[in-house]
Amino acid sequence: MGVKFVSIDSGTRSAEAEDFLKENNVRHIVLNDRKDKLSKTYRIVAIPVTIMVDHEGRAVFRHIGFADEMVPRLNKEVETLIAWRDAARTGV
């Protein structure tokens, strides 16, 4: 299994958000956190927030906001998560 991407909407999803998902052909899981359970679990206080969760379910990387300059760092973190997962599978 590779990397999975999940988006979390807080509260009720607006018509604008629904339109954005459709217009941009979003193909990853989008959860609606109407009762803010996930927001509380992952301490989400601002949006957007990116939380990378490892193969054991631990939140290991966290970023608030987004800028194009973050892309190389995010790519490196994804590579790191995959390496950790592969090492855990092989016992290395």
Residue, then its C-alpha position, 0 to 999 in steps of 0.5 A: m500500500g502506498v500513501k493515502f490522502v484524506s481531507i477533513d472538512s470541519g462543520t457542515r460542508s458549504a456549497e462552495a466547498e462541494d463545487f470546488l471538489k467537483e470542479n477540481n475532480v478531487r479523487h481522495i477521501v474527504l471526511n466531514d468532521r461535523k462534531d469536530k472529533l478529528s479536529k480535537t484529536y489532531r489539535i486542528v486550530a487553523i486551516p489548512v493544516t497538513i498532518m502526516v500519519d505514519h503506518e502505525g497511526r502516529a501523527v509525525f509531521r504537521h504543517i499549518g498553512f500552505a505555500d509553494e515553497m513547502v512542496p519539496r519539504l512535503n515530498k521529503e516527508v512523504e518519502t521518509l514515511i514510506a521508508w519508515r514503513d518499508a523498514a518496519r515491514t522488513g525489520v531493518 
